[in-house]
Amino acid sequence: MAEIITVDDPADPRLADYTGLTDVELRRRREPAEGLFIAEGEKVIRRARHAGYEMRSMLLSSKWVDVMRDVIDEVPAPVYAVSPDLAERVTGYHVHRGALASMQRKPLPPAAELLAGTRRIVVMEAVNDHTNIGAIFRSAAALGMDAVLLSPDCADPLYRRSVKVSMGAVFSVPYARLESWPRDLSAVREAGFKLLALTPAEKATTIDEAAPHTLERAALMLGAEGGGLSTGALRAADEWVRIPMAHGVDSLNVGAAAAVAFYAVATGHPHGGFLARWGW
């Protein structure tokens, strides 16, 4: 059973894991270096534990102690009980959900290990917006994608905002980082995957015509918001695919586009049926 410790000093060194959570640049550097990440909210904390992440500590406002009592009783990590005002002074923002946990990261698996046991994967290049990362992981989990590969410059899926937006889905979809980009895409192809580059380019094949759900192994490539996939990534692809647009819209937000594409890749649909419902 964890010990519940009441803390009333925002400078208490025992709260160091939770300081400056709104300082994005600091936390982006600090968390991977120290091997930790922050889970926010009851559901996300429980999902992190269910996924096997070890808890370092919890920071709870008093009314959340009873809500998290079963977790407190099961985990030996210290629990720091604080007032909402003190939690805000420590973290830098009002902690609406009243419960934070510092979790220990796990070593990432090699990319080759993920490729060996999967059929439908996501490959992201330079997606560095944490909200988009979280949304893409949530859609990947919901729509049956098996794994995610990240280019070296993608944002951290375990950053607090990514975890929160994904509602903990980042814990249920295995992921790895490619070390050399775009050179390591050749290893994805050699593992038997067809590389499908999602792009709004007019010369790309529509995604329902490409019928990615019929492929034995498919890797859907997604680029950053705005710029999309780089020239090098597009050259490395086996095929360019696009989601047809209507009403003069040229493209979708990468998170929305990912969800549509994941549906097509993972489950498929009759030619034109899914898109025709929306006038595409």
C-alpha positions as CSV (number, residue, x, y, z in Angstrom):
1,M,0.0,0.0,0.0
2,A,1.3,3.4,-1.0
3,E,1.9,6.1,1.7
4,I,-0.2,9.2,1.3
5,I,1.9,12.3,2.0
6,T,0.4,15.7,2.4
7,V,2.6,18.4,0.9
8,D,2.1,22.1,1.3
9,D,5.4,23.5,-0.2
10,P,5.5,23.8,-4.0
11,A,9.3,23.7,-3.8
12,D,9.3,20.3,-2.1
13,P,11.9,18.3,-4.1
14,R,9.6,15.2,-3.9
15,L,7.4,17.0,-6.4
16,A,10.2,17.5,-9.0
17,D,8.6,15.2,-11.6
18,Y,5.6,17.5,-11.8
19,T,7.3,20.9,-12.1
20,G,6.9,23.2,-15.1
21,L,4.5,20.9,-17.0
22,T,3.6,23.8,-19.3
23,D,7.2,24.4,-20.4
24,V,7.1,22.3,-23.6
25,E,10.7,22.6,-24.6
26,L,11.9,21.8,-21.1
27,R,9.6,18.8,-20.7
28,R,10.4,17.5,-24.2
29,R,14.1,17.4,-23.3
30,R,13.7,16.4,-19.7
31,E,11.2,13.5,-19.7
32,P,13.0,11.2,-22.2
33,A,16.3,12.0,-20.5
34,E,15.0,11.1,-17.1
35,G,12.9,8.1,-18.3
36,L,9.6,9.4,-17.2
37,F,6.3,10.7,-18.6
38,I,3.2,12.2,-17.0
39,A,-0.3,10.6,-17.1
40,E,-3.1,13.0,-16.5
41,G,-6.6,12.0,-15.3
42,E,-8.1,8.8,-13.8
43,K,-8.7,6.9,-17.0
44,V,-5.3,7.6,-18.5
45,I,-3.5,6.6,-15.2
46,R,-5.4,3.4,-15.1
47,R,-4.6,2.6,-18.8
48,A,-0.9,3.3,-18.3
49,R,-0.9,0.9,-15.4
50,H,-2.8,-1.7,-17.4
51,A,-0.3,-1.4,-20.1
52,G,2.5,-2.3,-17.7
53,Y,4.1,1.1,-17.0
54,E,5.6,1.3,-13.5
55,M,4.4,4.2,-11.4
56,R,7.0,6.5,-9.8
57,S,4.5,8.6,-7.8
58,M,1.0,10.2,-7.9
59,L,0.0,13.8,-7.3
60,L,-3.6,14.1,-6.2
61,S,-5.9,16.8,-4.9
62,S,-7.7,15.7,-1.8
63,K,-11.1,14.8,-3.4
64,W,-9.3,12.4,-5.8
65,V,-7.8,10.3,-3.1
66,D,-10.9,8.2,-2.6
67,V,-11.5,7.9,-6.4
68,M,-8.0,6.5,-6.8
69,R,-8.1,4.4,-3.6
70,D,-7.8,1.1,-5.3
71,V,-4.7,2.2,-7.2
72,I,-3.2,3.7,-4.0
73,D,-3.8,0.3,-2.3
74,E,-2.1,-1.7,-5.1
75,V,0.9,0.5,-6.0
76,P,3.8,1.0,-3.6
77,A,4.8,4.4,-5.2
78,P,4.3,7.5,-2.9
79,V,1.1,9.5,-3.3
80,Y,1.4,13.3,-2.7
81,A,-1.9,14.9,-1.6
82,V,-2.0,18.6,-2.4
83,S,-4.5,21.5,-2.6
84,P,-5.6,22.5,-6.1
85,D,-3.8,25.8,-5.6
86,L,-0.5,24.1,-4.8
87,A,-0.9,21.7,-7.7
88,E,-1.3,24.7,-10.0
89,R,1.8,26.4,-8.6
90,V,3.8,23.3,-9.1
91,T,2.7,22.3,-12.6
92,G,2.0,25.8,-14.0
93,Y,-1.7,25.2,-14.9
94,H,-5.0,24.4,-13.3
95,V,-5.1,20.6,-13.0
96,H,-8.8,20.1,-14.0
97,R,-8.9,16.4,-13.5
98,G,-7.1,16.5,-10.2
99,A,-4.9,13.5,-10.7
100,L,-1.5,13.2,-12.1
101,A,1.0,10.3,-12.1
102,S,4.6,10.1,-13.0
103,M,5.3,6.9,-14.9
104,Q,8.5,5.1,-15.8
105,R,9.1,4.8,-19.5
106,K,9.9,1.4,-21.1
107,P,12.7,0.9,-23.7
108,L,11.4,1.1,-27.2
109,P,11.5,-2.1,-29.3
110,P,13.6,-2.2,-32.4
111,A,11.7,-1.3,-35.5
112,A,12.5,-4.8,-37.0
113,E,10.7,-6.4,-34.1
114,L,7.5,-4.6,-34.8
115,L,7.7,-5.3,-38.5
116,A,8.1,-9.0,-37.9
117,G,4.6,-9.5,-36.3
118,T,2.4,-6.9,-38.0
119,R,0.3,-6.4,-41.2
120,R,-1.0,-2.9,-41.0
121,I,1.3,-0.1,-39.8
122,V,1.5,3.6,-39.7
123,V,4.7,5.5,-40.7
124,M,4.9,9.1,-39.6
125,E,7.4,11.7,-40.8
126,A,8.1,14.9,-38.9
127,V,4.7,14.9,-37.2
128,N,5.7,17.2,-34.4
129,D,2.4,18.5,-33.1
130,H,1.5,16.7,-29.9
131,T,-2.2,17.0,-30.5
132,N,-1.9,15.4,-33.9
133,I,0.3,12.6,-32.6
134,G,-2.3,11.8,-29.9
135,A,-5.2,11.9,-32.4
136,I,-3.4,9.6,-34.8
137,F,-2.6,7.1,-32.1
138,R,-6.2,7.1,-31.0
139,S,-7.5,6.5,-34.5
140,A,-4.8,3.8,-35.1
141,A,-5.9,1.9,-32.0
142,A,-9.6,2.3,-32.7
143,L,-9.4,1.3,-36.4
144,G,-7.1,-1.7,-36.0
145,M,-3.7,-0.6,-37.1
146,D,-1.0,-2.9,-35.6
147,A,1.9,-0.6,-35.0
148,V,3.5,2.9,-35.6
149,L,6.9,3.8,-36.8
150,L,8.2,7.3,-36.2
151,S,10.9,9.3,-38.1
152,P,13.6,10.6,-35.9
153,D,12.1,14.1,-35.7
154,C,8.5,13.1,-34.8
155,A,7.1,14.4,-31.5
156,D,7.1,12.2,-28.4
157,P,3.9,10.1,-28.1
158,L,4.4,10.0,-24.3
159,Y,4.4,13.8,-23.9
160,R,1.5,14.7,-21.6
161,R,-0.6,16.4,-24.4
162,S,-0.2,13.5,-26.7
163,V,-1.2,11.0,-24.0
164,K,-4.2,13.1,-23.0
165,V,-5.5,13.6,-26.6
166,S,-5.1,9.9,-27.3
167,M,-7.0,9.0,-24.1
168,G,-4.2,6.5,-23.4
169,A,-4.3,4.9,-26.8
170,V,-0.5,5.5,-27.1
171,F,-0.2,2.7,-24.5
172,S,-2.0,0.2,-26.6
173,V,-0.4,0.6,-30.0
174,P,3.3,-0.5,-30.1
175,Y,5.7,2.0,-31.7
176,A,9.3,2.4,-32.5
177,R,11.6,5.0,-34.1
178,L,13.5,4.6,-37.3
179,E,17.1,5.7,-36.9
180,S,17.8,6.9,-40.5
181,W,15.3,8.7,-42.6
182,P,14.2,8.0,-45.3
183,R,16.8,5.3,-45.7
184,D,15.2,2.9,-43.2
185,L,12.0,2.8,-45.3
186,S,13.8,0.2,-47.4
187,A,13.8,-2.1,-44.4
188,V,10.0,-1.7,-44.2
189,R,9.7,-2.7,-47.9
190,E,12.1,-5.6,-47.4
191,A,9.8,-6.9,-44.6
192,G,7.1,-7.3,-47.2
193,F,5.2,-4.0,-46.8
194,K,3.9,-1.9,-49.6
195,L,4.6,1.7,-48.8
196,L,1.6,3.9,-49.4
197,A,2.2,7.7,-49.2
198,L,-0.8,9.7,-48.2
199,T,-0.8,12.9,-50.2
200,P,-3.4,15.3,-51.8
201,A,-1.4,15.4,-55.1
202,E,-3.8,15.0,-58.1
203,K,-1.7,12.3,-59.7
204,A,-2.1,10.1,-56.6
205,T,-4.5,7.1,-56.9
206,T,-7.7,7.5,-54.9
207,I,-7.5,5.4,-51.7
208,D,-10.5,3.3,-52.6
209,E,-9.1,2.5,-56.1
210,A,-5.8,1.5,-54.5
211,A,-7.8,-0.9,-52.3
212,P,-5.1,-1.1,-49.5
213,H,-7.2,-3.5,-47.5
214,T,-6.5,-6.2,-50.1
215,L,-2.7,-6.0,-49.5
216,E,-1.0,-8.7,-47.5
217,R,1.1,-6.0,-45.7
218,A,0.5,-2.3,-45.9
219,A,2.4,0.7,-44.5
220,L,0.6,4.0,-44.6
221,M,2.9,7.0,-44.6
222,L,1.8,10.3,-43.1
223,G,3.5,13.7,-43.2
224,A,3.4,16.7,-41.0
225,E,0.5,19.2,-41.0
226,G,1.0,21.7,-43.9
227,G,4.1,20.4,-45.6
228,G,3.1,16.8,-45.8
229,L,5.6,14.1,-46.7
230,S,9.0,15.2,-47.9
231,T,10.3,14.7,-51.4
232,G,12.6,11.9,-50.2
233,A,9.7,10.1,-48.5
234,L,7.5,10.4,-51.5
235,R,10.3,9.0,-53.7
236,A,10.7,6.0,-51.4
237,A,7.0,5.1,-51.5
238,D,5.6,2.4,-53.7
239,E,2.4,4.2,-54.4
240,W,0.9,7.6,-53.7
241,V,-2.7,7.6,-52.5
242,R,-5.2,10.4,-51.8
243,I,-8.6,10.9,-50.2
244,P,-10.9,12.5,-52.8
245,M,-12.1,15.9,-51.7
246,A,-15.4,17.8,-52.4
247,H,-16.6,21.4,-52.2
248,G,-13.2,22.9,-53.1
249,V,-11.5,21.5,-50.0
250,D,-7.9,20.6,-50.9
251,S,-7.0,18.5,-47.9
252,L,-7.9,17.4,-44.3
253,N,-6.1,17.9,-41.1
254,V,-3.6,15.1,-40.7
255,G,-5.4,13.6,-37.8
256,A,-8.7,13.5,-39.7
257,A,-7.0,12.2,-42.9
258,A,-5.3,9.5,-40.9
259,A,-8.7,8.2,-39.5
260,V,-10.2,8.0,-43.0
261,A,-7.1,6.3,-44.4
262,F,-6.9,3.8,-41.4
263,Y,-10.4,2.7,-42.1
264,A,-9.6,2.0,-45.7
265,V,-6.3,0.3,-44.9
266,A,-7.5,-1.8,-42.0
267,T,-11.1,-2.8,-42.9
268,G,-11.7,-1.8,-46.5
269,H,-15.0,-0.9,-48.1
270,P,-16.8,-1.5,-51.4
271,H,-15.4,0.7,-54.2
272,G,-16.9,4.1,-53.9
273,G,-19.3,3.1,-51.2
274,F,-17.8,4.7,-48.1
275,L,-16.7,7.9,-50.0
276,A,-19.9,8.2,-51.9
277,R,-21.9,8.6,-48.7
278,W,-20.2,11.9,-48.2
279,G,-20.5,13.1,-51.8
280,W,-16.8,12.4,-52.7
